[in-house]
Amino acid sequence: MPVMSNLPSYDDLPIRPGKPPGSSWGLWGDDDVFGCLNLLGPERVIAALGEVRDGTVFSLNLDVDLPNPPLFGRSAVRHDVLWIDEGFGHDDELSSMNTQGSSQWDGFRHVRHPQHGWYNGLADETHGVGHWARRGIVGRGVVCDVGRWRLSIGRPIDLSTNDVIEPEEVLRTLDAQGSVVEPGDILLIHTGWLDWYRTLDEGQRQAVAGPAPCRAPGLAPGTATVRMLWNLHLAAVAADNPGLEIEPAGSNLTPEETTLSHEPDHHHERSAHFSLLPLLGMPIGELWDLGQLAAACAVDGRWTCMVTSAPLNVRGGVASPPNALALR
């Protein structure tokens, strides 16, 4: 379908009476399960093809066993190599694999709104990354190197803690790069967190994983961030940190703001996931391996690429490794 040229601003949502405040419900039909991925029509694929200049390819996927130990108490993947046919070859098995343990898409079943439910008001079992897999995700990517921009202004991101990236810093980074975001683009936010994580020894990685809550930089939660991302009219947003937003979620809030954020209509002030996934239908990528791509962009000053992603074709799947590539 063609990209809509008259997409409503965040402050004009919802588009119909009776829909939840700040929701895109009904924008693409009452039975829609794709959300902002609807913006990835054929013309966006053609636009993405135009960003391929020298044929370089970057895998945006971590090893499936990284981070190690897994974050947030998730299970560690097990890889077994099996002999077959009396020693003539191998099969292998992956078990205990949490689809959000490494590079991932958060699907619409990952988070429900405590008051309004799942995206578009549909039943839980209606959703699943299998819908996305059967459609495929291909579009124009825009790298937003907030880490490099913060370093350039003398205020580098503290990658060891919950350093907050305000929404205006995302926009200032794009402006400094000369990047123009078009409707239906996939925004790739590079903080440098994974580059930093790779420098840690085993003990330091264990400390990141817990038992104390993981502390990591990321976007500020709340309405201002949600408004900024929606008003860019993205097909999806992905980043190289553990949760797109800061971790622990809402750790930047005052005690009074924390209390308010536990009320049903204010959960997004603690975590923008409660707006982006169930209300706006915007897929979230986390732990995407963006370091080499961002470095290449910095060399030639070209911050766009073609992004392809083939999520796992699992009916009813909650999340998926992105199986993502960037082509330049």
N, C-alpha and C positions, 0 to 999 in steps of 0.2 A: 504494500500500500504506500502511496506517496507520503513523504514527511508532511505533517500538518504545519502550515505556515502561520496559523492563528492559534497556537498553543496558549492556553491561559497562563497568566503569571500566578505565582504562589498565592498572592493575596486575593486572586479572583476565584480560588477554589473554595468549595466544590462547584462543579458546573451545574448541578441539579439540586433543587430543594430536597431535604431529607437525607442527603449523603453526609458522611462525617466531615467535620471541619478539617481543612487542610488535606483533603483526599482527592485523588484523580478518579475515583470510582465512577464508572459509566462513560469515561472519556473515550474508551475504545470498545464500548459495548458492555452489556451487563453480564456476559458470560466470559469475558476476557481473562486469560491466564498468563499473558505475556507482559503486561504493564508497559514500561518505557521501551522494552525491546521491540514494540510495534513501530518505533521510529526507524528501525533498521530495514527499510525497504530497499528495492533494487538500486535506486539512485544513490543510496548511501554506500552500497557495495562498489558501485562505479566510482564514486568519489574516493573511496578508500584505495582502490586500484591506482588512482592518480598519485598517491603518496609513495608508491614503490618506485624508487629512482635507481638505486645501485644494486638491488637484489639481496641485500644483507638480511639475514633472518636471526631473530632473537627468541629463544625459548623463555617464556615468562613463568615457568613452573619450577618450584623447588623439587629436590629429591623427596620422594614420598615419606621418608623417615625423618625429615626436618620440619620444624624444630624438634630437637631431641635433648632432653625429655619433652614430650608433647606439652603444650600449654593448656591451661584451664582444666587440668585433670582428665583430658581426653586419652583414649587408649592409644598405645603404640602399635604401629603396623608390624605384622610379622610376615617375613618373606621366606618361603620354603621352596627349594629347588628339588624336584623329584626326578628319579630315573624312570624311563619308560622303555618298553620293547626290549627287555633283557639287556639294557645298557647301551642301546643305540641312540638315545637322545634324552631330552628333558621336557617336562612340564614344570610350571611353577605356580605357586599359590600365594595370594595375599590374603591374610586373615586379620581380624581385629582392626580393620582399617576404618577409622573415623573419617568421613568425607570432609571434615573441617579441621583435620589435624595438620594439614600442610596447605599449600596454595589452594584456594577454594573460591567458588561462588556460594554466597548465601542465597538459597532459594526462598520462595515465599512461604514455605512451611517452617522456616527457621524461627520466625518471630510472629506472634499474633498480637494485635492490639488488645489490651486488657478490657476495653469497653466495646470496641467495634468488630473485633474478630480478624479473620484472614483477609488478604487482599481482595478487593472488589466485592466483599461481602459473601464470597463463595464458601462452600464447605471445605473443611480441612483436606479431605481426601481428593478434592477436585484438583488441587495444585500438585506440583511435582516438577523437578528439573527435567524429567523425561520430555515434557512439552518443549522445553528449550532445546534439548538435544535433537529432537526430530526436526526442528526448524533450523538449528545452527545459529551461531552468533558471528557475524562478520560486519565490520564497520571501520570507520576512521578513528584512530586513536590520537589523543592529544596528551603528551607527557607534560605534567606540571611538576617541575623539580623544585618543590618548596625547600628541600634540604639545601640545595645549591644556592637558592635565592637568600635564604636566611643567613648562610655563611657569607654571602657577598655584602650584606649590610652589617656585618660584625655581630650577629646574634645567632650563632649556630644552634641548631636543635640539640638539646640534651637528650641523646638517644637512650640513656639509661633510666629515664624517669618519665613521668606523665607530662611532658612539655606540651602545652596547648598550642595548636595551630588554629588561629581565628579565621573565619570565612573571608575576611578582607585580605588576609595574607595569601590565600589561594588566588584571589583575583589580582593582587599585586604581582604575584609570581607570573601569572599568565601575561599580564601587561608588560612586565620586564622582558619576557621572552619574545614579545611581539606575537603571541599566540591568539588566534581567533577561534573560539569554540562555536561550532555550527550545530543546529538541532540534529540530534541523533548521533552525536559523537560519544565516544567512550573515553572518559577522563581517567588518566593513569597518574596517580599522585605518588611521587618518589620522595620519601623522607630520609632515606639512608639507613633505616632500622635494620634491614636484613644484612646490609653491608657490615654494619656494626656487629650484629649477632655472630657473623662468621668469624670474627676476631676473638671471640670468647673461648676460654678453655672449658673443660668439662664441668668443673666446679661452678664457674660463672653461669653456664647454661642451666645448671640445676637450680641456681638461685633465681634465675629468670622464671623458671617453670613453677616454682613454689616449694613449700606449701604457702608461703606468703603470696598475696595477690600479685599477678604480673603487673609491672609498671612500665608503660610504653607511651611514647608520644603519639599524637594523632589529632584529628579534627576535634574542635570543641563540639560537644553535644548542643542541642537546643534549636530553637526556631530559626535563628539567624543562619546557621549552617544549612538547615533543611531548605530554607528559602533560596539561599545562594545556589545550591546544587540543582533544585528544581528549575530555577529561572535560567540556568544554562541549557535547559531542555536536553539533558543527557539521556542516552540510551542506557548507560550504566556507569558506575564509578568503581574503581579498584585502586588499591594502595599496597605498599610493601610492608605495612606494619600489622600487628596482630588483629586489630579490630576496626580499621578505618578511623575510628575515633580514639580518644585517649583511653588508656587502661590504668587503673580500674575505671569502669564507666561511671561518669558523674563525679569523679574525684576532685574536679575543679569547683564544685558547687559549695556555697556557704551552707551552714546547717539549716537555715530557713529555706533555701532553695532545694536542699535535699529532701526536706519534709514535703514540700510542694510537689516534687518530682515523683513521689509515690502515689499521687492522686491519678486516677485513670486517664484523664485528659492531659496530663502533664508528664507522662513517662518519657516523651521524646526530649524533655529537658535534661534527663539523666542519660539517655541513649537515643541518638537520632535513628537507630534501627527501627524504633517503634513508629516512626513516620515514614522512613524510606521504603521499607519492605511492605507492611500491611496497608498503609494509606496511599502512598504514591506509586507503588509498584516499580521501584528502582532497584535493580539487582546490585548487590555489593560484593566486590572482590576483595579478599584479604590475603596477606602474605604472598602477593605476586612478586616475582623476582625481577625487579625493574632496574637494578643497578647498572648492568652493561648497556641496556637500552638508553638510559638517561645519560650515561657517559658519552655514547655515540652522538646523541642529540646535541650535547654541549660542544662537541668538537666542530660540528658544521652549522650549528645554530638552527637546525631544522627539527622542530619538536613534534612533528606529526608522523604517523605511520599507518599501516594497515594492520588491524587486529583480527585474528581468527580465534575462535574458541569452540571446542566440541565437548560439551558437558556429557557426563555419563548418561546413557539412555536407560535410566532406571525409572520405571513407572512409580509415581508417588515419591520420588527422591527428595530429601530435605535439602541437600547441598551436593556439591560435586567439585572434584578437581577441575580447573578450567581447561586443561589441555590447550593452553593459549600460546599463540605465536604472534610476534610483531615483525612485519616486513617493511623495509625502508628502501 
